[in-house]
């Protein structure tokens, strides 16, 4: 009889042990799941905060902007496209450039020599029209086998003014377009800047004219990126 009682006690004890293990496993799973939920919630919150920070960082008041219109971005576009031509044609120098005066002025000023991209760009006597710049780029494109330089950047056409009563809408669309163009141009300027830096590292045997050309583009792109970052609130 004692043996029967002992067996029953063992079974009860075993059941309790198994039950305890089961509860422990359930608790463990619950804790892990809870942690995952917290982590996911934090990740989502961080992403939202990051997105909000980017939106809040963007300069919305025109008087505080460095680039106040889509048209004002054209000078940056000229430099970005010249950088594309420079990368595509390793024999190209300031002499063959579509913006030789601008590049010469930037080279003379050096990095950090001028406070803004517009002032740096303005050091050169800009006598070429948009058509002149385009034809210069087209000529460079002909050298590398294309009608136009590969990857040439073109700004979107400005938002047309709407009829009376739609002024507020037009202003909103223009501001939205300006922000989008700045973001698009900022990304492209970063790519071209990286390409120019790479060319400077690789073309160590290039002549002085070529090195000066690449350095002038590096100076202009550095300042353009800095000003675009400020407008976009990029940290």
Secondary structure, DSSP 4 states (H G I P E B T S, - for coil): -HHHHHHHHHHHHHHHHHHHHHHHHHHHHHHHHHHHHHHHHHHHHHHHHHHHHHHHHS---GGG-SS-STGGGHHHHHHHHHHHHHHH-TT--GGG-TTHHHHHHHHHH-TTSSSSHHHHHTTS-----HHHHHHHHHHHHHHTTSSS-TT---PPPPPPPPPTT-HHHHHHHHHHHHHHHHHHHHHHHHHHHHHHHHHHHH-TT--HHHHHHHHHHHHHHHHHHHHHHHHHT--
